[in-house]
Amino acid sequence: MSTVTVLTSPERRRRWSMAEKSRIVEESLQPGAMVTAVAQRHDVHPNLLHHWRRQVRQAASRRVNFLPVAVAAEKKSSPAIMGSIEIELGDAVRVRVDAAVDEAALCRVLRALG
């Protein structure tokens, strides 16, 4: 026997809180979970659940991860490297740029290394 939800108010759409959406999306991302089964269990159309999952993926791709920063003592440098920034990402990776660096390119490099 199936359950039918009757909406009697003029509002025909249900509202899902962010907590409810997150919980349902999280459940759908578990190993072995099927989107259709999770959607049916929560009385959500599978297309809507796919939309929520896509939103989560897009938000994750835009998320910025901050790294700890330490300011080192100023070193005496030659005029050729004045205005440069050196970024150390662990022991193995060091990125050095000068004031003429393209900001978008630097962001892409740091995102790839992070």
C-alpha positions as CSV (number, residue, x, y, z in Angstrom):
1,M,0.0,0.0,0.0
2,S,1.4,3.4,-0.9
3,T,1.1,6.7,1.0
4,V,-0.5,9.7,-0.5
5,T,0.2,13.2,0.7
6,V,-2.6,15.7,0.2
7,L,-1.6,19.4,0.2
8,T,-4.7,21.5,1.1
9,S,-3.1,24.9,1.3
10,P,-2.6,27.1,-1.8
11,E,1.1,26.3,-1.6
12,R,1.7,23.1,-3.7
13,R,5.4,22.7,-3.1
14,R,6.9,21.2,0.0
15,R,9.8,23.0,1.7
16,W,12.8,21.0,2.6
17,S,15.2,22.4,5.3
18,M,18.9,22.4,4.5
19,A,19.3,19.8,7.3
20,E,16.7,17.5,5.7
21,K,18.3,17.9,2.2
22,S,21.8,17.3,3.6
23,R,20.6,14.2,5.5
24,I,18.9,12.7,2.4
25,V,21.8,13.6,0.0
26,E,24.2,12.0,2.5
27,E,22.2,8.9,2.7
28,S,22.1,8.7,-1.2
29,L,25.9,9.0,-1.3
30,Q,26.5,5.9,0.9
31,P,28.1,3.0,-0.8
32,G,25.5,0.7,-2.4
33,A,22.7,3.3,-2.0
34,M,20.3,3.7,-4.9
35,V,19.0,7.1,-5.6
36,T,15.5,5.9,-6.5
37,A,15.2,3.8,-3.3
38,V,16.4,6.7,-1.1
39,A,14.1,9.1,-2.9
40,Q,11.1,6.8,-2.5
41,R,11.9,6.3,1.2
42,H,11.8,10.0,1.8
43,D,8.9,10.7,-0.6
44,V,11.1,12.8,-2.9
45,H,11.2,12.6,-6.7
46,P,14.5,11.1,-7.8
47,N,15.1,14.0,-10.2
48,L,14.9,16.4,-7.2
49,L,17.4,14.3,-5.3
50,H,19.8,14.2,-8.3
51,H,19.4,18.0,-8.4
52,W,20.4,18.3,-4.7
53,R,23.4,16.0,-5.3
54,R,24.5,18.2,-8.2
55,Q,24.2,21.3,-6.0
56,V,26.4,19.6,-3.4
57,R,29.1,18.7,-6.0
58,Q,29.1,22.2,-7.4
59,A,29.4,23.8,-3.9
60,A,32.3,21.5,-3.1
61,S,34.1,22.4,-6.3
62,R,33.8,26.1,-5.3
63,R,34.9,25.6,-1.7
64,V,38.1,27.3,-0.7
65,N,40.5,25.5,1.6
66,F,42.6,27.8,3.8
67,L,46.1,26.7,4.7
68,P,48.1,27.9,7.8
69,V,50.4,30.7,7.0
70,A,53.7,31.7,8.7
71,V,55.4,35.0,8.1
72,A,59.1,34.5,7.9
73,A,61.7,37.2,8.7
74,E,62.5,39.5,5.8
75,K,65.5,38.3,3.8
76,K,67.8,40.6,2.0
77,S,67.1,40.1,-1.6
78,S,68.3,41.4,-4.9
79,P,66.2,43.9,-6.8
80,A,65.3,41.2,-9.3
81,I,63.1,39.4,-6.8
82,M,61.7,42.4,-4.9
83,G,57.9,42.2,-4.5
84,S,57.9,38.4,-4.7
85,I,55.8,36.0,-2.6
86,E,57.0,32.5,-1.7
87,I,54.4,29.9,-0.7
88,E,55.5,26.7,0.9
89,L,53.0,23.8,0.8
90,G,54.7,21.2,3.0
91,D,58.3,20.3,2.6
92,A,58.2,19.2,-1.0
93,V,56.3,22.1,-2.7
94,R,57.3,25.7,-3.0
95,V,55.7,28.3,-5.2
96,R,57.4,31.6,-5.8
97,V,55.7,34.4,-7.8
98,D,56.4,38.1,-8.3
99,A,54.0,41.0,-8.5
100,A,53.3,40.5,-12.2
101,V,51.7,37.0,-11.7
102,D,48.3,36.5,-13.2
103,E,45.9,36.1,-10.3
104,A,43.6,33.6,-12.0
105,A,46.6,31.4,-13.1
106,L,48.0,31.4,-9.5
107,C,44.6,30.4,-8.2
108,R,44.5,27.5,-10.6
109,V,48.0,26.4,-9.6
110,L,47.3,26.6,-5.9
111,R,44.0,24.7,-6.3
112,A,45.7,22.0,-8.2
113,L,48.4,21.7,-5.6
114,G,46.0,21.9,-2.6
